[in-house]
Amino acid sequence: MKKWGWLALIFLGILIWQAWSIYGEAMVPKRSMVEKAFARAKEAVGLVDVKKVYTYYGDEACTVFIGRTKQEETDVVVWVPEKKGDIVVKKANSGISEAEARAILQRDRHPQRVIDVTLGMEKGVPLWELTYIDAEGRYSFYYLHFADGSFLKRYSFQR
């Protein structure tokens, strides 16, 4: 019986190693996108310290950094489009925070569970994308304007 135990342990080890390897390979494109975006942000606006990174896949993919530049003493938010396009920079305190976006979602939609909160941009409008499970158990999205938290749009998948 000891032989079977060792074989099962070796098989489990190989299985975990392969799963980790597949996950690492799957994350390469995302890491590459973030690295390229950071290089563009560093060159264009002097981004030096990054506190948080969001990756948004809306109409156009973009990477959003919250951090500091050489010139600013307060946090800034930098939207870097994946393809060529203008980099947008705003002071972090010029818009609502992630916590405020979550509070607005709780107040307006009463979700069962919040899955994700991501900064993004669509058609030149900085926004928060909140992904959640609504009261009816549907996978839903809620979009708020970054500047003031005003409602932009929402949609849900049918059950």
Backbone hydrogen bonds, N-H to C=O, Kabsch-Sander energy under -0.5 kcal/mol:
donor,donor_aa,acceptor,acceptor_aa,energy
5,G,1,M,-1.8
6,W,2,K,-2.4
7,L,3,K,-2.4
8,A,4,W,-2.5
9,L,5,G,-2.2
10,I,6,W,-2.6
11,F,7,L,-2.6
12,L,8,A,-2.5
13,G,9,L,-2.2
14,I,10,I,-2.4
15,L,11,F,-2.4
16,I,12,L,-2.4
17,W,13,G,-2.4
18,Q,14,I,-2.5
19,A,15,L,-2.2
20,W,16,I,-2.4
21,S,17,W,-2.1
22,I,18,Q,-2.6
23,Y,19,A,-2.3
24,G,20,W,-2.3
25,E,21,S,-2.2
26,A,22,I,-2.2
27,M,23,Y,-1.5
28,V,24,G,-0.5
28,V,25,E,-0.8
31,R,27,M,-2.5
32,S,28,V,-2.5
33,M,29,P,-2.2
34,V,30,K,-2.4
35,E,31,R,-2.6
36,K,32,S,-2.5
37,A,33,M,-2.3
38,F,34,V,-2.6
39,A,35,E,-2.2
40,R,36,K,-2.2
41,A,37,A,-2.7
42,K,38,F,-2.9
43,E,39,A,-2.1
44,A,40,R,-2.8
45,V,41,A,-2.4
46,G,41,A,-0.7
46,G,42,K,-0.9
47,L,41,A,-1.1
48,V,68,R,-2.7
49,D,68,R,-1.7
51,K,49,D,-0.5
51,K,66,I,-3.6
52,K,66,I,-1.7
54,Y,64,V,-2.9
56,Y,62,C,-3.0
58,G,60,E,-0.7
62,C,56,Y,-2.3
63,T,80,V,-2.7
64,V,54,Y,-3.0
65,F,78,V,-2.5
66,I,52,K,-2.6
67,G,65,F,-0.5
67,G,76,V,-2.4
68,R,49,D,-2.4
70,K,46,G,-1.2
76,V,67,G,-3.4
77,V,90,K,-3.7
78,V,65,F,-2.8
79,W,77,V,-0.5
79,W,88,V,-2.9
80,V,63,T,-2.9
80,V,78,V,-0.6
82,E,61,A,-2.7
88,V,79,W,-1.9
90,K,77,V,-2.4
92,A,75,D,-2.3
94,S,91,K,-1.9
95,G,92,A,-1.2
96,I,146,F,-2.9
101,A,97,S,-2.2
102,R,98,E,-2.4
103,A,99,A,-2.2
104,I,100,E,-2.2
105,L,101,A,-2.2
106,Q,102,R,-2.6
107,R,103,A,-2.4
108,D,104,I,-2.8
109,R,105,L,-3.0
110,H,105,L,-0.9
110,H,106,Q,-0.9
112,Q,133,I,-2.6
113,R,133,I,-1.2
115,I,113,R,-0.5
115,I,131,T,-2.6
116,D,131,T,-1.8
118,T,129,E,-2.6
120,G,127,L,-2.6
122,E,125,V,-1.8
125,V,122,E,-1.9
127,L,120,G,-2.7
128,W,144,L,-2.9
129,E,118,T,-3.4
130,L,128,W,-0.6
130,L,142,Y,-2.9
131,T,116,D,-3.0
131,T,129,E,-0.5
132,Y,140,S,-2.5
133,I,113,R,-2.8
134,D,132,Y,-0.6
134,D,138,R,-2.6
137,G,134,D,-2.1
140,S,132,Y,-3.3
141,F,155,Y,-3.1
142,Y,130,L,-2.1
143,Y,153,K,-3.1
144,L,128,W,-2.2
145,H,150,S,-3.1
146,F,126,P,-2.3
149,G,145,H,-2.2
152,L,143,Y,-2.8
153,K,143,Y,-0.9
155,Y,141,F,-2.0
157,F,139,Y,-2.5
